[in-house]
């Protein structure tokens, strides 16, 4: 085992502090990665503060990881020392269930080993994430990062990027489709960039007037201020797809009525309370509401290659490690454009 350093919390209310822990020595198929940047996802806050339940402490968060390969196992074929590599939301899966065999490891039916706040296959060794100096991952669950002009802006692609890319690809969104994005945050801004790049006509739906300028800068073709009294009437039955990234309480039924006949609302945001659903909104126009969760390794690699070729990166604010408490408070207030990324050299 090799000692390394990270930033951890010891319970749901404690502040972050330096934490020394063990990483395994690279096995035959492992790569060791010196972490350069770690994105800060809103789900980190939920898990740090045990808002979803099941949190394990001490916890080192972080599942948007980009770094440099420093060591490789004797049988590693995909990476060499010096390569730029990425790690997303999970670092292993059962590999044998139907989902894993189909390249949909994110839906593993037996045991998905998440990058942090999870257990290895021995069901006793905890996983620690990217708020740390290094990580060791099986090469089959490690992403090859193509050339980008700014690696700090690549880290969020490992979660926010694939979370929005996967459903857009699954529903074959493209030219001729009218797509609305509900909410313009970490996920929403990536949904806009990707949907525009795929040829869709994109509208941002937001309650905040000041988001209109940002929406246009990101490439959105239209903006609807949903706080206006007649916004939902004027835009009824307009969209083929609505990408719903809102994690706060909202009237889902009002937004469903913005879909055309047979339109689809793709749900990516998870409010902390159950949402009331009026079945009539679905029945009358044969509409659909569906969820989606990140992507498998193959699709995540496809996403990285796609973003590199289309020059798509996240909009980020790079911060030092010791700023993380302030960053969390700002994220809760929506005060970030659009993703915090930790420069791990500051650890």
Secondary structure as UniProt FT lines:
FT   STRAND          2..9
FT   TURN            12..13
FT   STRAND          17..23
FT   TURN            28..29
FT   STRAND          30..40
FT   HELIX           42..48
FT   TURN            49..50
FT   STRAND          65..72
FT   TURN            74..75
FT   TURN            81..82
FT   STRAND          84..87
FT   STRAND          90..92
FT   HELIX           98..101
FT   TURN            102..103
FT   HELIX           105..107
FT   STRAND          113..114
FT   TURN            121..122
FT   STRAND          134..138
FT   HELIX           139..141
FT   STRAND          143..144
FT   HELIX           151..153
FT   HELIX           155..158
FT   HELIX           160..170
FT   TURN            171..172
FT   TURN            175..176
FT   STRAND          178..182
FT   HELIX           186..197
FT   TURN            198..199
FT   STRAND          201..206
FT   TURN            209..210
FT   HELIX           211..217
FT   TURN            218..219
FT   STRAND          222..225
FT   TURN            226..227
FT   TURN            229..230
FT   HELIX           231..234
FT   TURN            235..237
FT   STRAND          239..244
FT   HELIX           252..256
FT   TURN            257..258
FT   STRAND          259..267
FT   HELIX           279..283
FT   TURN            284..286
FT   STRAND          288..291
FT   HELIX           297..309
FT   TURN            310..311
FT   STRAND          316..319
FT   HELIX           321..323
FT   HELIX           324..332
FT   TURN            333..334
FT   STRAND          339..343
FT   HELIX           344..346
//
